[in-house]
Amino acid sequence: MNLIFGSVGLSAYFGCSSTEYYVLLGCNKSVDTRFYGLIFKSKGFQRSLVDIGSGILFHKMRIYYEDFKKVLLPVPPIEQQQQIVNFV
């Protein structure tokens, strides 16, 4: 919700969510969700999403999942993802 403004988080819980949120799950064991949480929280990544956002007001800009899933993300080896998470 409002990824452009940094409203991103990782949850330790499984359950229902508001329709305003996109819930993403790692697709396999080669993904450390903490690593991608760091990417999603980075200001550079958030600024890059302005190009795919829609709406007439910047603070109400919406990113549709169909557009978001086209965003290319780095996929370093799992060991490197974990090293980055531990360093940060």
N, C-alpha and C positions, 0 to 999 in steps of 0.2 A: 504494500500500500504506500503510495507516494514515494516510490523508489528514488525519484529525482531529488527528493529532500532528505534522503537517508533513513527513511522509515523501513529499516530492514532488520531482521533478527533471526536467530536460530532458536528453535524450540526443542525442549527435551521431552515434549509431550505429544501424544497422538490423539487426535479428536477432531471435532468440528471447528470450522473457521468461518469468519465472515466472508461473504461473497466479494468483498473489497480486497481480499488478500489472494495472492498466488502462492500456493504451497508447492514447493519443489522438493523432490527427493533425489538422492544420489541414485544413479541408474545401476551401479555395480560397485564392487569393492575397490575399484581404481579411482574412486572419488572420495575426497575428504570434504564433507559439507562445511567444516570450519574454514577451509581454504577458500571456498567459494563465498562464504559469508564475509570474509575479509575483502574479497574482490567487490562484492555488491555494496559494501560499506564505503569503499574508496571514492573520494570526491571525483577523481578522473573518470571512473566508470559511470558514476551518476551523471556527470556532465555529458558524457557521450550518449546517454539515453534521450537527451532533449531532442535529438534528430528524429527519433521514432515516436515521440510523444504526440498526443493530439489534444486539442482544446484551444479555446481562445484566451484563457487566462493561465499564465505560467504556473501559478500556485495551485491550480486545479487540473493540471495536465495529467492525462491518463495514458498509460502504456498498456496496450492490449496484448494479451498473451500470444496471439498469432504473430505479432511483430517482435515481441520479446524473445520468442524461441528461435528467431533467426539471428540473434546476436551471437557472434563467434566468441568463444571463451577459450583461454589457454587450458591445456590438459597436460601438465607436466606429470612425470611418474609420481605415484602415490607417496613414495619416500620423500621426494622433493616437496610435495604439498605439505607433508607433515613437518618437515624441517622449517619451512616458511612459517607455518602456524606456530611452531614452538619458538621461533626467533621473535616473531611479532608479539 
